[in-house]
Amino acid sequence: MKEVSFTLDDSALRHLHRAAARLDIPKCQVVREALELYAEHLSRPPEDLGEPMLGTFDRSLLPSSSRVGQDLDAELEQVRGAWPAGMPQRPSRVGARPD
């Protein structure tokens, strides 16, 4: 650890003394713990940005419209309709020949 000096206004100094007395720990430990908590706080996205960011992510996972699903359904029907009559659509096992 290194020793440092800094200046605090009267209000900050009162908070420091009160926290150290209440927690029964040295003032330097109060400062270290407060800095750790502050660093954790800074590493998280702001609350007001979190929800919009999550909303954007959620929307990116969904199709942009129900039209996508309708188009897919229509294409699947075309493929099913084009399948040769009497030919099995799914063999019972890989490499199996249709009867």
Backbone as JSON Lines, residues from 0, in Angstrom:
{"i":0,"aa":"M","n":[0.85,-1.18,0.0],"ca":[0.0,0.0,0.0],"c":[0.89,1.23,0.0]}
{"i":1,"aa":"K","n":[0.36,2.29,-0.58],"ca":[1.09,3.56,-0.6],"c":[0.31,4.6,0.19]}
{"i":2,"aa":"E","n":[1.04,5.47,0.8],"ca":[0.42,6.55,1.56],"c":[0.16,7.72,0.62]}
{"i":3,"aa":"V","n":[-1.04,8.29,0.72],"ca":[-1.41,9.44,-0.1],"c":[-2.03,10.52,0.78]}
{"i":4,"aa":"S","n":[-2.04,11.72,0.26],"ca":[-2.69,12.84,0.97],"c":[-3.74,13.43,0.06]}
{"i":5,"aa":"F","n":[-4.85,13.82,0.65],"ca":[-5.88,14.51,-0.12],"c":[-6.63,15.43,0.82]}
{"i":6,"aa":"T","n":[-7.35,16.36,0.23],"ca":[-8.07,17.37,1.0],"c":[-9.56,17.09,0.91]}
{"i":7,"aa":"L","n":[-10.24,17.15,2.06],"ca":[-11.68,16.95,2.12],"c":[-12.33,18.19,2.71]}
{"i":8,"aa":"D","n":[-13.53,18.49,2.23],"ca":[-14.26,19.59,2.84],"c":[-14.82,19.11,4.18]}
{"i":9,"aa":"D","n":[-15.37,20.03,4.95],"ca":[-15.85,19.7,6.3],"c":[-16.93,18.63,6.28]}
{"i":10,"aa":"S","n":[-17.83,18.7,5.32],"ca":[-18.92,17.74,5.25],"c":[-18.38,16.33,4.96]}
{"i":11,"aa":"A","n":[-17.49,16.2,4.0],"ca":[-16.9,14.9,3.68],"c":[-16.12,14.35,4.86]}
{"i":12,"aa":"L","n":[-15.42,15.22,5.55],"ca":[-14.64,14.79,6.71],"c":[-15.54,14.29,7.83]}
{"i":13,"aa":"R","n":[-16.69,14.96,8.04],"ca":[-17.66,14.5,9.04],"c":[-18.19,13.12,8.66]}
{"i":14,"aa":"H","n":[-18.51,12.94,7.37],"ca":[-19.0,11.62,6.91],"c":[-17.96,10.54,7.14]}
{"i":15,"aa":"L","n":[-16.7,10.86,6.87],"ca":[-15.61,9.9,7.05],"c":[-15.47,9.52,8.52]}
{"i":16,"aa":"H","n":[-15.45,10.52,9.41],"ca":[-15.34,10.25,10.84],"c":[-16.53,9.42,11.34]}
{"i":17,"aa":"R","n":[-17.73,9.79,10.9],"ca":[-18.94,9.1,11.35],"c":[-18.93,7.65,10.87]}
{"i":18,"aa":"A","n":[-18.56,7.41,9.61],"ca":[-18.54,6.04,9.08],"c":[-17.5,5.2,9.81]}
{"i":19,"aa":"A","n":[-16.32,5.77,10.04],"ca":[-15.27,5.02,10.74],"c":[-15.7,4.66,12.15]}
{"i":20,"aa":"A","n":[-16.35,5.6,12.85],"ca":[-16.81,5.33,14.21],"c":[-17.93,4.3,14.22]}
{"i":21,"aa":"R","n":[-18.86,4.46,13.31],"ca":[-20.01,3.55,13.26],"c":[-19.57,2.13,12.92]}
{"i":22,"aa":"L","n":[-18.63,1.98,11.99],"ca":[-18.17,0.66,11.57],"c":[-17.03,0.13,12.42]}
{"i":23,"aa":"D","n":[-16.48,1.01,13.27],"ca":[-15.36,0.67,14.13],"c":[-14.17,0.15,13.32]}
{"i":24,"aa":"I","n":[-13.85,0.92,12.26],"ca":[-12.7,0.59,11.42],"c":[-11.91,1.88,11.18]}
{"i":25,"aa":"P","n":[-10.66,1.78,10.79],"ca":[-9.86,2.98,10.52],"c":[-10.42,3.77,9.33]}
{"i":26,"aa":"K","n":[-10.18,5.07,9.37],"ca":[-10.67,5.94,8.29],"c":[-10.1,5.53,6.93]}
{"i":27,"aa":"C","n":[-8.86,5.07,6.9],"ca":[-8.27,4.66,5.62],"c":[-9.02,3.46,5.04]}
{"i":28,"aa":"Q","n":[-9.53,2.59,5.91],"ca":[-10.3,1.44,5.42],"c":[-11.65,1.89,4.89]}
{"i":29,"aa":"V","n":[-12.25,2.89,5.54],"ca":[-13.52,3.45,5.03],"c":[-13.3,3.98,3.62]}
{"i":30,"aa":"V","n":[-12.21,4.7,3.42],"ca":[-11.92,5.26,2.09],"c":[-11.71,4.14,1.08]}
{"i":31,"aa":"R","n":[-10.93,3.11,1.43],"ca":[-10.68,2.0,0.5],"c":[-11.99,1.3,0.12]}
{"i":32,"aa":"E","n":[-12.82,1.01,1.12],"ca":[-14.09,0.33,0.84],"c":[-15.02,1.2,0.01]}
{"i":33,"aa":"A","n":[-15.04,2.49,0.31],"ca":[-15.89,3.41,-0.47],"c":[-15.42,3.46,-1.92]}
{"i":34,"aa":"L","n":[-14.11,3.46,-2.13],"ca":[-13.58,3.48,-3.5],"c":[-13.91,2.19,-4.24]}
{"i":35,"aa":"E","n":[-13.88,1.06,-3.55],"ca":[-14.25,-0.22,-4.17],"c":[-15.71,-0.19,-4.61]}
{"i":36,"aa":"L","n":[-16.59,0.27,-3.73],"ca":[-18.01,0.36,-4.08],"c":[-18.23,1.31,-5.25]}
{"i":37,"aa":"Y","n":[-17.52,2.41,-5.24],"ca":[-17.66,3.4,-6.32],"c":[-17.17,2.81,-7.65]}
{"i":38,"aa":"A","n":[-16.07,2.05,-7.61],"ca":[-15.55,1.43,-8.82],"c":[-16.56,0.42,-9.38]}
{"i":39,"aa":"E","n":[-17.19,-0.36,-8.51],"ca":[-18.23,-1.31,-8.95],"c":[-19.39,-0.56,-9.59]}
{"i":40,"aa":"H","n":[-19.78,0.54,-8.98],"ca":[-20.88,1.35,-9.5],"c":[-20.55,1.88,-10.9]}
{"i":41,"aa":"L","n":[-19.32,2.32,-11.09],"ca":[-18.93,2.87,-12.39],"c":[-18.84,1.81,-13.47]}
{"i":42,"aa":"S","n":[-18.6,0.56,-13.09],"ca":[-18.46,-0.5,-14.09],"c":[-19.8,-0.99,-14.62]}
{"i":43,"aa":"R","n":[-20.9,-0.65,-13.94],"ca":[-22.23,-1.05,-14.4],"c":[-22.82,0.0,-15.32]}
{"i":44,"aa":"P","n":[-23.64,-0.42,-16.31],"ca":[-24.29,0.59,-17.14],"c":[-25.29,1.39,-16.31]}
{"i":45,"aa":"P","n":[-25.46,2.64,-16.62],"ca":[-26.44,3.44,-15.87],"c":[-27.82,2.82,-15.97]}
{"i":46,"aa":"E","n":[-28.57,2.92,-14.89],"ca":[-29.92,2.33,-14.85],"c":[-30.8,2.86,-15.96]}
{"i":47,"aa":"D","n":[-30.69,4.14,-16.26],"ca":[-31.56,4.71,-17.28],"c":[-31.18,4.23,-18.68]}
{"i":48,"aa":"L","n":[-29.99,3.68,-18.87],"ca":[-29.61,3.12,-20.16],"c":[-29.86,1.63,-20.22]}
{"i":49,"aa":"G","n":[-29.87,0.97,-19.07],"ca":[-30.02,-0.47,-19.04],"c":[-31.29,-0.96,-19.68]}
{"i":50,"aa":"E","n":[-32.43,-0.39,-19.32],"ca":[-33.71,-0.84,-19.86],"c":[-33.8,-0.61,-21.36]}
{"i":51,"aa":"P","n":[-33.49,0.59,-21.87],"ca":[-33.56,0.75,-23.33],"c":[-32.61,-0.2,-24.06]}
{"i":52,"aa":"M","n":[-31.43,-0.44,-23.5],"ca":[-30.49,-1.35,-24.15],"c":[-31.04,-2.77,-24.17]}
{"i":53,"aa":"L","n":[-31.65,-3.2,-23.06],"ca":[-32.25,-4.53,-23.02],"c":[-33.43,-4.62,-23.97]}
{"i":54,"aa":"G","n":[-34.22,-3.55,-24.06],"ca":[-35.34,-3.53,-24.98],"c":[-34.88,-3.65,-26.43]}
{"i":55,"aa":"T","n":[-33.82,-2.96,-26.77],"ca":[-33.27,-3.04,-28.12],"c":[-32.79,-4.45,-28.4]}
{"i":56,"aa":"F","n":[-32.13,-5.06,-27.44],"ca":[-31.66,-6.44,-27.6],"c":[-32.85,-7.38,-27.8]}
{"i":57,"aa":"D","n":[-33.88,-7.24,-26.96],"ca":[-35.06,-8.09,-27.09],"c":[-35.7,-7.95,-28.46]}
{"i":58,"aa":"R","n":[-35.82,-6.71,-28.92],"ca":[-36.44,-6.49,-30.24],"c":[-35.59,-7.08,-31.36]}
{"i":59,"aa":"S","n":[-34.28,-7.1,-31.18],"ca":[-33.42,-7.66,-32.23],"c":[-33.6,-9.17,-32.36]}
{"i":60,"aa":"L","n":[-34.09,-9.83,-31.3],"ca":[-34.3,-11.26,-31.36],"c":[-35.62,-11.64,-32.01]}
{"i":61,"aa":"L","n":[-36.54,-10.7,-32.08],"ca":[-37.85,-10.97,-32.64],"c":[-37.89,-10.61,-34.12]}
{"i":62,"aa":"P","n":[-38.71,-11.3,-34.91],"ca":[-38.86,-10.89,-36.3],"c":[-39.41,-9.48,-36.35]}
{"i":63,"aa":"S","n":[-39.03,-8.74,-37.37],"ca":[-39.46,-7.35,-37.46],"c":[-40.95,-7.23,-37.66]}
{"i":64,"aa":"S","n":[-41.59,-8.24,-38.21],"ca":[-43.04,-8.21,-38.35],"c":[-43.56,-9.63,-38.44]}
{"i":65,"aa":"S","n":[-44.86,-9.78,-38.36],"ca":[-45.46,-11.11,-38.49],"c":[-45.39,-11.57,-39.94]}
{"i":66,"aa":"R","n":[-45.08,-10.65,-40.85],"ca":[-44.97,-10.99,-42.26],"c":[-43.89,-12.06,-42.48]}
{"i":67,"aa":"V","n":[-42.83,-12.01,-41.69],"ca":[-41.75,-12.99,-41.81],"c":[-42.31,-14.39,-41.6]}
{"i":68,"aa":"G","n":[-43.08,-14.57,-40.56],"ca":[-43.67,-15.88,-40.28],"c":[-44.63,-16.31,-41.37]}
{"i":69,"aa":"Q","n":[-45.41,-15.37,-41.89],"ca":[-46.34,-15.68,-42.96],"c":[-45.6,-16.09,-44.23]}
{"i":70,"aa":"D","n":[-44.52,-15.39,-44.55],"ca":[-43.71,-15.73,-45.72],"c":[-43.11,-17.12,-45.57]}
{"i":71,"aa":"L","n":[-42.64,-17.44,-44.38],"ca":[-42.05,-18.75,-44.14],"c":[-43.09,-19.83,-44.29]}
{"i":72,"aa":"D","n":[-44.27,-19.64,-43.72],"ca":[-45.34,-20.62,-43.85],"c":[-45.7,-20.86,-45.31]}
{"i":73,"aa":"A","n":[-45.8,-19.78,-46.09],"ca":[-46.15,-19.9,-47.51],"c":[-45.06,-20.67,-48.26]}
{"i":74,"aa":"E","n":[-43.8,-20.38,-47.97],"ca":[-42.71,-21.08,-48.65],"c":[-42.69,-22.56,-48.3]}
{"i":75,"aa":"L","n":[-42.96,-22.89,-47.04],"ca":[-43.01,-24.29,-46.64],"c":[-44.14,-25.03,-47.36]}
{"i":76,"aa":"E","n":[-45.27,-24.4,-47.53],"ca":[-46.38,-25.02,-48.26],"c":[-46.01,-25.26,-49.71]}
{"i":77,"aa":"Q","n":[-45.28,-24.33,-50.33],"ca":[-44.84,-24.52,-51.71],"c":[-43.89,-25.71,-51.82]}
{"i":78,"aa":"V","n":[-42.97,-25.83,-50.87],"ca":[-42.03,-26.95,-50.88],"c":[-42.77,-28.26,-50.69]}
{"i":79,"aa":"R","n":[-43.69,-28.29,-49.76],"ca":[-44.46,-29.51,-49.52],"c":[-45.29,-29.89,-50.75]}
{"i":80,"aa":"G","n":[-45.83,-28.89,-51.4],"ca":[-46.64,-29.14,-52.59],"c":[-45.8,-29.63,-53.77]}
{"i":81,"aa":"A","n":[-44.54,-29.26,-53.83],"ca":[-43.67,-29.65,-54.93],"c":[-43.05,-31.02,-54.72]}
{"i":82,"aa":"W","n":[-43.17,-31.59,-53.52],"ca":[-42.59,-32.9,-53.22],"c":[-43.3,-33.96,-54.07]}
{"i":83,"aa":"P","n":[-42.56,-34.84,-54.71],"ca":[-43.19,-35.85,-55.56],"c":[-44.19,-36.71,-54.78]}
{"i":84,"aa":"A","n":[-45.33,-36.95,-55.41],"ca":[-46.38,-37.74,-54.76],"c":[-45.88,-39.16,-54.52]}
{"i":85,"aa":"G","n":[-46.2,-39.69,-53.39],"ca":[-45.83,-41.05,-53.05],"c":[-44.41,-41.19,-52.51]}
{"i":86,"aa":"M","n":[-43.61,-40.15,-52.61],"ca":[-42.25,-40.22,-52.09],"c":[-42.28,-39.81,-50.63]}
{"i":87,"aa":"P","n":[-41.7,-40.64,-49.75],"ca":[-41.73,-40.26,-48.33],"c":[-40.95,-38.97,-48.11]}
{"i":88,"aa":"Q","n":[-41.47,-38.13,-47.27],"ca":[-40.81,-36.84,-47.01],"c":[-39.66,-37.0,-46.03]}
{"i":89,"aa":"R","n":[-39.72,-38.05,-45.24],"ca":[-38.68,-38.26,-44.24],"c":[-38.39,-39.75,-44.13]}
{"i":90,"aa":"P","n":[-37.2,-40.19,-44.57],"ca":[-36.88,-41.6,-44.4],"c":[-36.84,-41.97,-42.92]}
{"i":91,"aa":"S","n":[-37.12,-43.25,-42.63],"ca":[-37.14,-43.67,-41.24],"c":[-35.75,-43.67,-40.63]}
{"i":92,"aa":"R","n":[-34.71,-43.86,-41.46],"ca":[-33.34,-43.78,-40.96],"c":[-32.46,-43.22,-42.08]}
{"i":93,"aa":"V","n":[-31.31,-42.73,-41.69],"ca":[-30.39,-42.16,-42.67],"c":[-29.97,-43.22,-43.66]}
{"i":94,"aa":"G","n":[-30.04,-42.9,-44.95],"ca":[-29.62,-43.83,-45.99],"c":[-30.7,-44.83,-46.38]}
{"i":95,"aa":"A","n":[-31.85,-44.76,-45.72],"ca":[-32.93,-45.69,-46.06],"c":[-33.51,-45.32,-47.41]}
{"i":96,"aa":"R","n":[-33.87,-46.34,-48.19],"ca":[-34.47,-46.09,-49.5],"c":[-35.98,-46.13,-49.36]}
{"i":97,"aa":"P","n":[-36.67,-45.25,-50.09],"ca":[-38.13,-45.29,-50.05],"c":[-38.63,-46.57,-50.68]}
{"i":98,"aa":"D","n":[-39.78,-47.06,-50.21],"ca":[-40.37,-48.3,-50.75],"c":[-40.9,-48.1,-52.14]}
